[in-house]
Amino acid sequence: MKQQEITKLSVDNLKNQIADTSEQLAKLKLTHSVAPLENPIHIRKVRKTIARLQTELTKRGTQA
């Protein structure tokens, strides 16, 4: 998810997206522990997406 897409989301959508992406990360980690993923870099990308979402949520919280 690109930064431009993240800035267009509402606060509720940000929270939902964080929850969904965190769930996706947990599934990826579990799958990777059982059998190696074909592209383990995907875990890093999902983790960075979560960080971007949380940063945007924090930024909006301090502005309000």
Buried (B, 14 or more C-beta within 10 A) or exposed (E): BEEEEBEEBEEEEBBEBBEEBBEBBEEBBEEEEEEEBEEEEBBEEBBEBBEBBBEBBEEBEEEE
